[in-house]
Amino acid sequence: MGQIFLVRSAQASFGSANYDQLSPRGIDQARLLGQWFARRDQRFHRVLTGGMVRHAQAADACQAEMPAGLWPPAQREIEPGFAEFDHHEVMLRHCPEFADPAALGERLAGQREPQRAMEQLFRAAMQRWMTGWHDDEYAQAWPEFRARVVAALERLDRPDSKQATLVFTSSGVTATVMQHVLGLQDYQVMEMTWKMANCSVTRLLHRPGEFGLDYFNNYAHLEALGGKDMLTYR
């Protein structure tokens, strides 16, 4: 039976002009993951990224901590199907005024619990995207995103199913994979997306024509090898 490891992106540069870059802490999280795999002597036969900068940076930092024999000699592959959905667009369709980054900052600064307020805003934006009532307003509607992720997963359904595949992706993709594998509802995808730790690992077991969940949102490597500040969610 094969294994597919889905790694949620390490901490990105939230609040900066370019979100699609790992923060210094995010780089450290990915290094800890590589150390964890090395200690477990976990060998991978194939490594893919979703094509975003933060995915590639996490893969590089992880690889740097692993012996060459555990990382496949073949070049890392880019699978655009595992790219994250456009958070920025989803938020702007719900709150067009946030096209001015200062407007979001001002809204959150006036809240008693800014993190909770941001979560509520994003939940509402996700709900709007998922209803299907506004599909023509998005570059990629929710059903299209979901189909794109599932198609990418199914492309991993290869005869060499006993191999171990490592995928660097994002929380929305991982949650959508969970929906497909476990038969979850849309609202559960939204809940899972918000609760995944940065650089956490979800592992699927695979045999031809079948994917099953082994574990979800595992961040033991961050707790065991890093300090308390290594566990983040945004």
Residue pairs with C-beta under 8 A, 6 or more apart in sequence:
1 161
1 162
1 205
1 206
1 207
2 160
2 161
2 162
2 163
2 164
2 165
2 205
2 206
2 207
3 163
3 164
3 165
3 203
3 204
3 205
3 206
3 214
4 156
4 164
4 165
4 167
4 203
4 204
4 205
4 206
4 211
5 44
5 164
5 165
5 166
5 167
5 201
5 202
5 203
6 167
6 169
6 173
6 174
6 177
6 201
6 202
6 203
6 204
7 33
7 58
7 62
7 166
7 167
7 168
7 169
7 199
7 200
7 201
8 169
8 170
8 171
8 174
8 196
8 197
8 198
8 199
8 200
8 201
8 202
8 217
9 22
9 26
9 52
9 54
9 55
9 58
9 84
9 168
9 169
9 170
9 171
9 198
9 199
10 22
10 25
10 26
10 27
10 29
10 30
10 33
10 54
10 57
10 58
10 61
10 198
10 199
11 22
11 23
11 25
11 26
11 29
11 198
11 199
11 232
11 234
12 19
12 20
12 21
12 22
12 23
12 26
12 54
13 19
13 20
13 21
13 22
13 23
14 23
14 234
19 87
19 88
20 52
20 53
20 54
21 53
21 54
21 57
22 30
22 54
22 57
22 58
22 61
25 229
25 230
25 232
26 54
26 57
26 58
26 198
26 199
27 57
27 61
28 226
28 230
29 58
29 198
29 199
29 222
29 226
29 230
29 232
30 57
30 58
30 59
30 60
30 61
30 62
30 199
31 61
31 62
31 64
31 65
32 65
32 199
32 221
32 222
32 225
32 226
32 230
33 58
33 62
33 65
33 199
33 201
33 221
34 61
34 62
34 63
34 64
34 65
34 66
35 65
35 221
35 225
36 220
36 221
36 224
36 225
37 44
37 62
37 65
37 66
37 70
38 65
38 66
38 67
38 70
41 70
42 70
42 164
43 69
43 70
43 164
44 70
44 71
44 72
44 164
44 165
44 166
45 72
45 160
45 163
45 164
45 165
46 72
46 74
46 77
46 163
46 164
46 165
46 166
47 59
47 63
47 71
47 72
47 76
47 77
47 165
47 166
47 167
47 168
48 76
48 77
48 78
48 79
48 82
48 165
48 166
48 167
48 168
49 55
49 56
49 59
49 76
49 77
49 78
49 79
49 82
49 167
49 168
49 169
50 78
50 79
50 80
50 81
50 82
50 83
50 84
50 167
50 168
50 169
50 170
50 173
51 78
51 79
51 80
51 82
51 83
52 83
52 84
52 170
55 82
55 83
55 168
55 169
55 170
56 76
56 168
58 168
58 199
59 76
59 168
62 168
63 71
79 152
79 155
79 167
80 152
81 148
81 149
81 151
81 152
81 153
81 155
82 149
82 152
82 167
82 169
82 170
82 173
83 169
83 170
83 173
84 169
84 170
84 171
84 172
84 173
85 140
85 145
85 172
86 139
86 140
87 122
89 138
89 139
90 125
90 126
90 128
90 129
90 138
91 98
91 121
91 122
91 125
92 98
92 99
93 125
93 128
93 129
93 134
93 137
93 138
94 121
94 124
94 125
94 128
94 129
95 104
95 121
95 125
97 103
98 104
98 107
107 117
107 121
108 114
108 117
108 118
111 117
115 234
119 194
122 194
123 190
123 194
126 190
126 193
127 187
127 190
128 134
129 138
129 141
129 142
130 142
130 186
130 187
130 189
130 190
132 141
132 142
132 143
135 141
135 142
135 143
140 148
142 186
145 172
145 176
146 176
146 179
146 180
149 173
149 176
149 177
149 180
150 176
150 177
150 180
153 177
153 180
153 211
156 165
156 206
157 206
157 208
157 209
157 211
158 208
159 208
161 206
161 207
161 208
171 192
171 193
171 194
171 196
172 189
172 193
174 192
174 196
174 202
175 189
175 190
175 192
175 193
175 196
176 189
177 202
177 204
178 184
178 189
178 192
178 202
178 213
178 216
179 185
179 186
179 188
179 189
180 211
181 204
181 211
181 212
181 213
182 213
184 192
192 216
192 217
194 233
195 217
195 233
196 217
196 233
197 217
197 219
197 222
197 231
197 232
197 233
198 231
198 232
198 233
198 234
199 219
199 221
199 222
200 217
200 218
200 219
200 222
201 215
201 217
201 218
201 219
201 221
202 213
202 215
202 216
202 217
202 218
203 213
203 214
203 215
203 218
204 211
204 212
204 213
204 214
205 211
205 212
205 213
205 214
206 212
219 231
222 230
222 231
223 230
223 231
